[in-house]
Amino acid sequence: MQLDLASVVAALGGELFGDPSLVVTGLAPLETATPQHLSFLSNPRYQQQLLASRAACVVVAPQMKDAALSRGACIVSDQPYVYFAKLTQLWKRGGACSTGRYPSDGGY
């Protein structure tokens, strides 16, 4: 499955900093993410992993926005862990939102 960042934010909220048309093809932890993955950081202790991550986009809390932006795109959420859990569920559903529509048909 693949989703562009605009579709992710339209489905789950948050504030996107970066290219909304950027497509991600999977979810991964910071340390193993590739430029096609979306990841998250919920604990500031792992800021070094954030800075070293190759993830296309990282979900972070507001206080980590500047650090995340220094390495690439990010989605800012008050609760990055919860956001990523919801993202995981969205991914398992194949991108369908509660209406059963998909990003490609304007369902978000």
C-alpha distances in whole Angstrom, upper triangle without the diagonal:
4,7,10,13,15,13,13,16,17,15,17,20,21,22,20,22,21,19,17,15,14,10,9,6,7,10,14,17,19,21,18,16,15,15,11,11,12,15,19,22,24,28,30,31,28,28,29,25,24,26,25,21,19,16,15,16,18,19,23,26,28,30,28,27,29,28,25,25,27,24,22,20,20,19,23,23,26,24,22,21,21,19,16,17,16,13,12,13,11,8,9,10,7,8,11,14,18,18,16,15,12,11,12,15,17,16,16
4,7,10,12,10,10,14,15,14,16,18,19,20,17,19,17,15,13,11,10,6,6,4,7,10,13,17,18,20,18,15,14,13,9,10,11,14,17,21,23,27,28,30,27,27,27,24,22,24,23,20,17,14,13,13,16,17,21,24,26,28,26,24,26,26,22,22,25,22,19,17,17,17,20,21,25,23,20,21,21,18,16,17,16,12,13,14,11,9,12,12,9,8,12,14,18,19,16,15,11,10,11,14,15,15,15
4,6,8,6,7,10,11,11,13,14,16,16,14,16,15,13,10,9,8,5,6,7,9,11,14,18,19,21,19,16,15,14,10,10,10,14,16,20,22,25,27,29,26,26,27,24,22,23,23,20,18,14,12,12,14,15,19,22,23,26,24,22,24,24,20,20,23,21,17,15,15,14,18,18,22,21,18,19,19,16,14,16,14,11,12,14,10,9,12,12,9,7,11,12,16,17,15,13,10,8,9,12,12,13,11
4,5,5,7,9,10,11,13,14,14,14,11,13,11,9,7,5,5,4,6,9,11,13,16,19,19,22,20,16,15,13,11,11,10,14,16,20,22,25,26,29,26,25,26,24,21,22,23,19,17,14,11,11,13,14,18,20,22,24,22,20,22,22,18,18,21,19,15,12,13,12,16,17,21,21,18,20,20,16,15,18,16,13,15,16,13,12,16,16,13,11,13,14,18,19,18,15,12,9,10,13,12,13,12
4,5,5,6,8,10,11,11,11,10,8,10,9,7,5,6,6,6,7,11,12,12,15,17,17,20,20,16,15,13,11,11,9,12,14,17,19,22,23,26,23,22,24,21,18,20,21,18,16,13,10,8,11,11,14,17,18,21,19,16,19,19,15,15,18,16,13,9,9,9,12,14,18,18,15,17,17,14,13,16,15,11,14,16,13,13,17,17,15,12,15,15,18,19,19,17,14,11,13,15,14,14,12
4,5,5,6,9,10,10,10,10,8,10,10,8,5,6,8,9,11,14,15,16,19,21,21,24,23,20,19,17,15,15,13,16,17,20,21,25,25,28,26,25,27,25,22,23,24,21,20,16,13,12,14,13,16,18,19,22,21,18,20,21,18,17,20,19,15,12,12,10,13,15,18,19,17,19,19,15,15,18,16,13,16,17,14,15,18,17,16,12,14,14,17,18,18,15,13,9,11,13,11,12,9
4,5,5,6,9,10,11,12,11,14,13,12,8,9,10,9,11,13,14,15,18,21,21,24,23,20,20,18,15,15,13,16,17,20,22,25,27,29,27,26,28,26,23,25,26,22,21,17,15,13,15,14,18,20,21,24,22,20,23,24,20,20,23,22,18,15,14,12,15,15,19,19,17,19,18,14,14,16,14,11,14,14,11,12,15,14,12,9,10,10,14,14,14,12,9,6,9,11,9,9,6
4,5,5,6,8,9,10,9,13,13,12,9,10,11,10,10,12,12,12,15,17,18,22,21,17,18,16,14,13,10,12,13,17,18,22,23,26,24,23,25,23,20,22,23,20,19,15,13,11,12,11,14,16,18,21,19,18,21,21,18,18,21,20,17,13,12,9,12,12,16,15,13,15,14,10,11,13,10,8,11,12,9,10,13,13,12,9,11,10,14,15,15,13,11,9,12,14,12,12,9
4,5,5,5,6,7,7,11,12,12,9,11,12,12,13,15,15,15,18,19,19,23,23,20,20,18,17,15,12,14,14,17,18,21,22,25,24,23,25,23,20,22,24,21,20,17,15,12,12,11,13,15,15,19,18,16,19,20,17,17,20,19,16,13,11,8,10,10,14,14,13,15,14,10,12,14,11,10,13,14,11,13,16,16,15,12,13,12,15,16,17,15,13,11,14,16,13,13,9
4,6,6,8,10,10,14,14,14,10,12,14,14,15,17,18,17,21,23,23,27,26,23,23,21,19,18,15,17,18,20,21,25,26,29,27,27,29,27,24,26,28,25,24,20,18,15,16,14,17,18,18,22,21,19,22,24,20,20,24,23,20,16,14,12,13,13,16,17,16,18,16,13,14,16,13,12,15,15,12,14,17,16,15,11,12,10,12,13,14,12,11,9,12,13,10,9,6
4,6,9,12,12,16,17,16,13,15,15,15,15,16,16,16,19,21,22,26,25,22,23,22,19,18,15,17,17,20,20,24,26,29,27,27,29,27,24,27,28,25,24,20,18,16,16,14,17,18,19,23,22,20,24,25,21,22,25,24,21,18,16,13,14,13,16,16,15,16,14,11,12,13,10,9,12,11,8,11,14,12,12,9,9,7,9,11,12,11,10,9,13,13,11,9,6
4,7,10,11,15,16,17,14,16,16,16,15,17,16,15,18,19,20,24,24,21,22,21,19,17,14,15,14,17,17,20,22,25,24,24,26,24,22,24,26,23,23,19,18,15,14,11,14,15,16,20,19,18,21,22,19,20,23,23,20,16,14,10,11,10,12,12,11,13,10,7,10,11,7,7,11,11,9,12,14,14,14,11,12,9,11,14,15,14,13,12,16,17,15,13,9
4,7,9,13,15,16,13,16,16,17,17,19,19,17,20,21,21,25,25,22,23,22,21,18,15,16,15,17,17,20,22,25,24,23,26,24,21,24,26,23,23,20,18,15,14,11,13,13,14,17,17,16,19,21,18,18,22,22,19,15,13,9,9,8,11,11,11,14,12,9,11,13,11,10,14,14,13,15,18,17,18,14,15,13,14,16,18,17,16,14,18,19,16,14,11
4,6,10,13,14,12,16,16,17,16,19,19,17,19,19,19,23,24,21,22,21,20,18,14,14,13,14,14,18,19,22,21,20,23,22,18,21,23,21,21,18,16,13,12,9,10,10,10,14,14,12,15,17,14,15,19,19,16,13,10,6,5,5,8,10,9,13,12,8,11,14,12,12,15,16,15,17,20,20,20,17,18,16,18,20,21,20,19,17,20,21,19,18,14
4,7,10,12,11,14,15,16,17,20,20,18,20,20,20,23,24,21,22,20,20,18,15,15,14,15,16,19,19,22,21,20,22,22,18,20,22,20,20,17,15,12,12,10,10,10,10,13,13,10,13,15,13,12,16,17,14,11,8,5,5,7,10,12,12,15,15,12,14,17,15,14,18,19,18,19,22,22,22,19,20,19,21,22,24,22,20,18,21,22,19,19,15
4,6,8,7,11,11,13,14,17,18,17,18,19,18,22,22,19,19,17,17,15,13,14,13,15,16,19,19,23,21,19,21,20,17,18,20,18,18,15,12,9,10,9,10,12,11,15,13,10,13,14,11,11,14,14,11,8,6,4,6,9,13,14,13,16,16,13,14,17,16,14,18,19,17,18,22,22,21,18,20,19,22,23,24,22,20,17,19,21,19,19,15
4,7,8,12,11,14,15,18,19,18,19,20,18,21,22,19,19,16,17,16,13,14,14,15,17,20,19,22,20,18,20,19,16,16,18,17,16,14,12,9,10,10,11,13,12,14,12,9,10,12,9,8,11,11,9,6,5,6,8,11,15,16,15,18,19,16,16,20,19,17,20,22,20,21,25,25,24,21,23,22,25,27,27,25,23,19,22,24,21,22,19
4,6,9,8,12,13,17,18,17,19,20,18,21,21,17,17,14,14,14,13,14,15,17,19,22,21,24,22,19,21,20,16,16,18,16,15,13,10,8,11,12,13,16,15,17,15,12,12,14,11,8,11,11,7,5,7,8,11,14,18,19,17,20,21,18,18,21,21,18,21,23,21,21,24,25,23,20,23,23,26,27,27,25,22,19,20,23,21,22,19
4,5,5,9,11,15,17,18,19,21,19,22,22,18,17,13,13,14,13,16,17,19,22,25,24,27,24,22,23,22,19,19,20,18,16,14,10,10,13,14,16,19,18,21,19,15,16,17,14,12,14,13,10,7,9,11,14,17,21,22,19,22,23,19,19,22,21,18,21,23,20,20,24,24,22,19,22,22,25,26,26,23,20,16,17,20,18,20,17
4,6,8,11,14,16,17,19,21,20,23,23,19,18,15,14,14,13,16,17,20,22,25,25,28,26,24,25,24,20,21,22,20,18,15,11,11,13,14,16,19,19,22,20,17,18,19,16,14,17,16,12,9,10,10,14,16,20,21,18,21,21,17,18,21,19,16,19,21,18,18,21,21,19,16,18,18,22,22,22,19,16,13,14,17,15,16,14
4,6,10,13,15,17,19,22,21,24,23,19,17,14,13,14,14,17,19,22,24,27,28,30,27,26,27,25,22,23,23,20,18,15,12,12,15,16,19,22,22,25,23,20,21,22,18,17,19,18,14,11,13,13,17,19,23,23,21,23,23,20,19,22,20,17,20,21,18,17,21,21,18,16,18,19,22,22,22,19,16,12,12,15,14,16,14
4,7,10,12,14,16,19,18,20,19,15,14,10,9,11,11,14,16,19,22,25,25,27,25,23,24,22,19,19,20,17,14,12,8,9,12,14,17,20,21,23,21,18,20,20,16,15,17,15,11,9,11,12,16,18,22,22,19,22,22,19,18,21,20,16,18,20,17,16,20,20,18,16,19,20,23,24,23,20,17,14,14,18,17,18,16
4,7,9,12,14,17,17,19,18,14,12,10,7,9,9,13,16,19,22,25,26,28,25,24,25,22,19,21,20,17,14,12,8,10,13,15,18,22,23,25,22,20,22,22,18,17,20,17,14,11,13,14,17,19,23,23,20,21,21,18,17,19,18,14,16,18,15,13,17,17,14,13,16,18,21,22,21,18,15,12,13,16,16,17,15
4,6,8,11,14,14,16,14,11,10,8,5,5,6,10,13,17,20,23,24,25,22,22,22,19,17,19,18,15,12,9,7,8,11,13,17,20,22,24,21,20,21,21,17,17,19,16,13,11,12,13,17,18,22,21,17,18,19,16,14,16,16,12,13,15,13,11,14,16,13,12,16,17,21,22,20,19,15,13,14,18,18,18,16
4,7,10,14,15,17,14,11,10,9,6,6,8,11,15,19,21,24,26,27,23,24,24,21,19,21,20,16,14,11,10,11,14,15,19,23,25,27,24,23,25,23,20,20,22,19,17,15,16,16,20,21,24,23,19,19,20,17,15,17,16,13,12,15,13,10,13,14,11,11,15,17,21,22,20,19,15,14,15,18,19,19,18
4,7,10,12,14,11,9,9,10,7,5,6,9,12,16,19,21,23,24,21,21,22,18,17,19,18,14,13,10,10,11,12,14,17,21,23,25,22,22,24,22,19,20,22,19,17,15,15,15,19,19,22,20,17,17,17,15,12,14,14,11,10,12,12,8,11,13,11,12,15,17,21,22,20,20,17,16,17,21,21,20,19
4,7,9,12,10,8,9,11,9,5,5,6,9,13,15,18,20,21,18,18,19,16,15,17,17,13,12,9,10,10,10,11,14,18,21,22,19,19,22,20,17,19,20,17,16,15,14,14,16,17,19,17,14,13,14,12,9,11,12,9,8,11,11,8,11,14,13,13,16,18,21,23,21,21,18,17,20,23,22,21,20
4,6,8,6,5,8,10,9,6,6,5,8,11,14,16,18,18,15,16,16,13,12,15,14,10,10,8,10,11,10,12,14,18,21,22,19,19,21,19,16,18,19,16,16,15,14,15,17,18,20,18,14,13,15,14,10,12,14,12,10,14,14,12,14,17,16,17,20,21,24,27,25,25,22,21,23,26,26,25,23
4,6,6,6,10,12,12,9,8,6,7,9,11,13,15,15,11,13,13,9,10,13,12,9,10,9,12,11,10,11,13,16,19,20,17,18,20,17,15,18,18,15,16,16,14,15,17,17,19,17,13,12,15,14,11,13,15,13,12,16,17,15,17,20,20,20,23,24,26,29,28,28,25,24,27,30,29,28,26
4,6,5,9,11,12,9,9,6,7,8,11,12,13,13,9,10,10,6,6,9,8,5,8,7,10,10,8,10,12,15,18,18,14,15,17,14,12,15,15,12,13,13,13,14,16,17,19,17,13,13,16,15,12,15,17,15,15,19,19,18,20,23,22,22,25,26,28,31,30,30,27,25,28,31,30,29,27
4,6,9,12,13,11,12,9,11,11,14,14,15,14,10,11,10,6,8,10,8,6,8,9,12,13,12,14,15,18,21,21,17,18,19,16,14,17,17,14,15,16,16,18,19,20,22,20,17,16,19,19,16,18,21,18,18,21,22,20,22,25,24,24,28,29,32,34,33,33,30,28,30,34,33,32,30
4,7,10,11,9,11,9,12,13,16,17,18,17,14,15,14,10,11,13,10,8,8,8,12,13,13,15,17,20,23,23,20,21,22,19,16,19,19,15,16,17,17,19,21,22,24,22,18,17,20,19,16,18,20,18,16,20,21,18,20,23,22,23,26,27,30,33,31,31,28,27,28,32,31,31,29
4,7,8,6,7,7,10,12,16,17,18,18,14,15,14,11,10,12,10,7,6,5,8,10,10,13,15,19,21,22,18,18,20,17,14,16,17,13,13,13,14,16,18,20,22,20,16,16,19,17,14,17,18,15,15,19,19,16,18,21,20,20,23,25,28,30,29,28,25,23,25,28,28,28,26
4,5,5,8,10,13,15,19,20,21,21,17,17,16,13,12,13,11,8,5,5,7,10,11,15,17,21,23,24,20,20,21,18,15,17,17,13,12,13,15,17,20,22,24,23,19,20,22,20,17,19,21,17,17,21,20,17,20,22,20,20,24,26,29,31,29,28,25,23,24,28,28,28,26
4,6,8,10,14,16,20,22,22,23,19,18,17,15,13,13,12,9,5,5,5,8,11,14,17,21,22,23,20,19,19,17,14,15,15,11,10,11,13,15,19,21,24,23,19,20,23,20,17,20,21,18,18,21,20,18,20,23,20,20,23,25,28,30,28,27,23,21,22,26,26,26,24
4,7,10,14,17,20,22,23,24,21,20,20,17,15,16,15,12,9,7,6,9,11,14,17,21,23,25,21,20,21,20,16,17,18,14,12,12,13,15,19,20,24,23,19,20,21,19,16,19,19,15,15,19,17,14,17,19,17,16,20,22,25,27,25,24,20,18,19,22,23,23,21
4,6,10,13,17,19,20,21,18,18,18,15,13,15,14,10,8,5,5,7,9,11,15,18,21,22,19,18,20,18,15,16,17,14,12,11,12,13,16,18,21,19,16,16,18,15,12,15,16,12,12,16,15,12,15,17,16,15,19,20,24,25,24,23,20,18,19,23,23,22,21
4,7,11,14,16,18,19,16,16,17,14,12,14,14,10,10,6,6,5,6,8,11,15,17,19,16,15,17,16,12,14,16,13,11,10,9,10,13,14,17,16,12,13,14,12,9,12,13,10,10,14,13,11,14,16,15,14,18,18,22,24,23,22,19,17,19,22,21,21,19
4,7,10,13,14,16,13,13,14,11,9,12,12,9,10,6,8,6,5,6,9,13,16,17,14,14,16,14,11,14,15,13,12,11,9,10,12,13,15,14,10,10,13,11,8,11,13,10,10,14,14,13,15,18,17,16,20,20,23,26,25,24,22,20,22,25,24,24,21
4,7,9,11,13,10,11,13,10,8,12,13,10,12,9,11,8,5,4,6,9,13,14,11,12,14,13,10,13,15,13,13,11,9,9,10,10,12,10,6,7,10,9,7,10,12,10,11,15,15,15,17,20,20,18,21,21,23,26,26,25,23,22,25,27,26,25,22
4,6,7,9,7,8,11,9,7,11,12,11,13,11,13,11,7,6,5,8,11,11,8,10,13,11,9,13,14,13,14,13,10,11,10,10,12,10,7,7,11,11,9,12,14,14,14,18,18,18,20,23,23,22,25,24,26,29,29,29,27,25,28,31,29,28,25
4,7,9,8,10,13,12,10,14,16,14,17,15,17,14,10,8,6,7,10,11,9,12,14,13,12,15,17,16,17,16,13,12,11,10,10,8,5,6,9,10,9,12,14,14,15,18,19,19,21,24,24,23,25,24,26,29,29,30,28,27,30,32,30,29,26
4,5,6,8,11,11,10,13,15,15,18,17,19,16,13,11,9,9,12,11,9,13,15,13,13,16,17,17,18,18,15,15,14,13,12,11,9,9,13,14,13,15,18,18,18,21,23,23,24,27,28,27,29,28,30,33,33,33,32,30,33,36,34,32,29
4,5,5,9,10,9,11,14,14,18,17,19,17,13,12,9,9,11,9,7,11,12,10,11,15,15,15,17,17,15,15,14,14,13,13,11,12,16,16,16,18,21,20,21,24,25,25,27,30,30,29,31,30,32,35,36,36,34,32,35,37,35,34,31
4,6,8,9,10,12,13,14,18,18,21,19,15,15,13,13,15,13,11,14,15,12,14,17,17,17,19,20,18,19,17,17,17,16,14,14,18,19,18,20,23,22,23,26,27,27,29,31,32,31,34,33,35,38,38,38,36,34,37,40,38,37,34
4,5,5,7,9,10,11,14,14,17,16,13,13,11,13,15,13,11,14,15,11,12,15,15,14,16,17,16,17,16,17,17,16,13,13,17,18,16,18,21,20,21,24,25,24,26,29,29,28,31,31,33,36,36,36,34,32,35,37,36,35,32
4,5,5,6,9,10,13,14,16,14,12,12,10,12,13,11,8,11,11,8,9,12,12,11,14,15,14,15,15,16,17,16,14,15,18,18,17,20,22,21,22,25,26,25,28,30,30,29,32,31,34,37,36,36,34,32,34,37,35,35,31
4,5,5,6,8,12,13,16,16,13,15,14,15,17,15,12,14,13,10,11,14,12,11,14,16,16,18,18,20,20,20,17,18,21,21,19,22,25,23,24,27,28,27,29,32,31,31,34,34,36,39,39,38,35,33,36,39,37,37,34
4,5,5,6,10,11,14,13,11,13,13,15,17,16,12,14,15,11,11,14,13,11,13,15,14,17,17,19,20,19,15,16,19,19,17,19,22,20,20,24,25,23,26,29,28,27,31,31,34,36,36,35,32,31,33,36,35,34,31
4,5,5,9,9,11,10,8,10,10,12,14,13,10,11,11,8,7,10,10,8,10,12,11,13,14,16,17,16,13,14,18,17,15,18,20,19,19,23,23,22,25,27,27,25,29,29,31,34,34,33,30,28,30,33,32,32,29
4,6,9,10,12,12,10,13,12,15,16,15,11,12,11,7,7,9,8,6,9,12,12,15,16,18,20,20,17,18,21,20,19,22,24,22,23,26,26,25,28,30,29,28,31,32,34,37,36,35,32,30,32,35,34,34,31
4,7,9,12,13,12,15,15,18,19,18,14,15,14,11,10,12,11,8,11,14,14,17,19,21,23,22,18,19,23,22,19,22,25,22,23,26,26,25,27,30,29,28,32,32,35,38,37,36,33,30,32,36,35,35,32
4,5,9,9,9,12,13,16,18,18,14,15,15,12,10,12,11,8,10,12,12,15,17,19,21,20,16,17,20,19,16,19,21,19,19,23,23,21,24,26,25,24,28,29,32,34,33,32,29,27,29,32,31,31,28
4,7,9,10,13,15,19,20,20,17,16,16,14,11,13,12,8,9,11,12,15,18,20,23,22,18,19,22,20,17,20,22,19,19,23,22,20,23,25,24,23,27,28,31,33,32,31,27,25,27,30,29,30,27
4,5,7,10,13,16,18,19,15,15,16,14,11,12,13,9,8,9,10,12,15,17,20,19,15,16,19,16,14,17,18,15,16,19,19,17,20,22,20,19,23,24,27,29,28,27,24,22,23,27,26,26,24
4,7,10,13,17,18,20,16,15,16,14,11,11,13,9,7,7,8,11,14,17,20,19,16,18,19,17,15,18,18,15,16,19,18,16,19,21,19,18,22,22,26,28,26,25,22,19,20,24,23,23,21
4,7,10,13,15,16,13,12,13,12,9,9,12,9,7,5,5,7,10,13,16,16,12,15,16,13,12,16,16,13,15,18,16,15,19,20,19,17,21,21,24,26,25,24,21,18,20,23,22,22,19
4,6,10,12,13,10,10,12,11,7,9,11,9,8,7,5,6,8,10,13,13,9,11,14,11,10,13,14,12,14,17,16,16,19,21,20,18,21,21,24,26,26,25,22,20,23,26,24,24,21
4,7,10,12,9,9,12,12,9,11,14,12,11,9,6,5,6,7,10,9,6,8,10,8,7,11,12,10,12,15,15,15,18,20,19,17,20,19,22,24,25,24,22,20,23,25,23,22,19
4,7,8,6,6,10,9,7,10,13,12,12,10,7,6,5,6,8,8,5,9,11,9,10,13,14,13,15,18,18,18,21,23,23,21,23,22,24,27,28,27,25,23,26,28,26,25,22
4,6,5,7,10,11,10,12,15,15,15,13,10,8,6,5,5,6,6,9,11,10,12,14,15,15,18,20,20,21,24,25,26,23,25,24,25,28,29,29,27,25,28,30,28,27,23
4,5,5,8,10,10,11,14,15,15,14,10,9,6,7,6,9,9,13,14,13,15,18,18,18,21,23,23,24,27,28,28,25,27,25,27,30,31,30,28,26,29,31,28,28,24
4,6,7,9,10,11,13,15,16,15,12,12,9,10,9,11,11,14,16,16,17,20,21,21,23,25,25,26,29,30,31,28,30,29,31,33,34,34,32,30,33,35,32,31,28
4,6,5,6,9,10,12,12,12,10,10,8,10,11,12,10,13,16,15,15,19,20,19,21,24,24,24,27,29,29,27,29,28,30,33,33,33,30,28,31,33,31,30,27
4,6,5,6,9,10,10,10,7,8,7,10,11,13,11,15,17,15,16,19,20,19,21,24,23,24,27,28,28,26,28,27,29,31,32,31,29,26,29,31,29,28,25
4,5,5,6,9,10,11,10,11,10,13,15,16,15,18,20,19,19,23,24,22,25,27,27,27,30,32,31,29,31,30,33,35,35,34,32,29,31,34,31,31,28
4,6,5,7,9,11,10,12,12,14,16,17,15,17,20,19,18,22,23,22,24,27,26,26,29,31,30,28,31,31,33,35,36,35,32,29,32,34,32,32,29
4,5,6,6,7,6,9,9,12,14,15,13,15,18,16,16,19,20,18,20,24,23,23,26,28,27,25,28,27,30,32,32,31,28,26,28,31,29,29,25
4,5,5,6,6,10,10,14,16,18,15,18,21,18,18,22,22,20,23,26,24,24,28,29,28,26,28,28,31,33,33,31,28,25,28,30,28,29,25
4,6,9,10,13,14,17,19,20,18,21,23,21,21,24,25,23,25,28,27,27,30,32,31,28,32,31,34,36,36,34,32,29,31,33,31,32,29
4,7,9,13,14,17,20,20,17,20,22,20,19,23,24,21,23,26,25,24,27,29,28,26,30,30,33,35,34,33,30,27,29,32,30,31,28
4,7,10,13,16,19,20,17,19,21,19,18,21,22,19,21,24,23,22,25,27,25,23,27,27,30,32,31,29,26,23,25,28,27,27,24
4,7,10,13,17,17,14,17,19,16,15,19,19,16,19,22,20,19,23,24,23,20,23,23,26,28,28,26,23,20,22,25,23,24,21
4,6,10,13,14,11,14,16,13,12,16,16,14,17,19,18,18,21,23,22,19,22,22,24,26,26,25,22,20,22,25,23,23,19
4,6,10,11,9,12,13,10,10,14,14,12,15,17,16,16,20,21,20,17,20,19,21,23,24,23,20,18,21,23,21,20,17
4,7,9,8,11,12,10,11,15,14,13,17,19,18,19,22,23,23,20,22,20,23,25,26,25,23,21,24,26,23,22,19
4,5,5,9,9,7,10,12,12,12,15,17,16,18,21,21,22,19,21,19,21,23,24,24,23,21,24,26,23,22,18
4,6,9,9,9,11,13,13,14,17,18,19,20,23,24,25,22,23,21,22,25,27,26,25,24,28,29,26,25,21
4,6,5,6,9,10,11,12,14,16,16,18,20,21,23,21,22,20,21,24,25,26,25,24,27,29,26,24,21
4,6,5,6,9,10,10,12,14,15,16,18,20,21,19,21,19,21,24,25,25,23,22,25,27,25,24,20
4,5,5,6,9,10,11,13,14,15,17,19,20,19,21,20,21,24,24,25,24,23,27,28,27,25,22
4,5,5,6,9,10,11,12,14,15,17,19,17,18,17,18,21,22,23,22,21,25,26,25,22,20
4,5,5,6,9,10,10,12,14,15,17,15,16,15,16,19,20,20,19,18,22,23,21,19,16
4,5,5,6,9,10,10,12,14,15,14,16,15,17,20,20,21,19,18,22,24,22,20,18
4,5,5,6,9,10,11,13,14,14,15,15,16,19,19,20,19,19,23,24,23,21,18
4,5,5,6,9,10,11,13,11,12,11,12,16,16,17,16,16,20,21,20,17,15
4,5,5,6,9,10,11,9,11,11,13,16,16,16,14,14,17,19,18,16,14
4,5,5,6,9,10,10,12,12,14,18,16,17,16,16,19,21,20,18,17
4,5,5,6,9,9,10,10,11,15,14,15,14,15,18,20,19,16,15
4,5,5,6,5,7,7,10,12,11,12,11,11,15,16,16,13,12
4,5,5,5,8,10,13,15,13,14,11,12,15,17,17,15,14
4,5,7,9,11,13,15,13,14,13,15,17,18,19,17,16
4,6,6,8,10,12,9,11,10,12,15,16,16,14,14
4,6,9,12,13,10,10,8,10,12,13,15,13,13
4,6,10,11,9,8,6,7,10,11,12,10,10
4,7,7,5,5,5,8,10,10,11,8,9
4,5,5,6,7,9,12,11,11,7,7
4,5,8,10,12,15,14,13,9,10
4,5,9,11,13,12,11,7,9
4,7,10,12,10,11,8,10
4,7,8,7,7,4,7
4,5,6,7,5,7
4,5,5,5,6
4,6,7,9
4,6,8
4,5
4
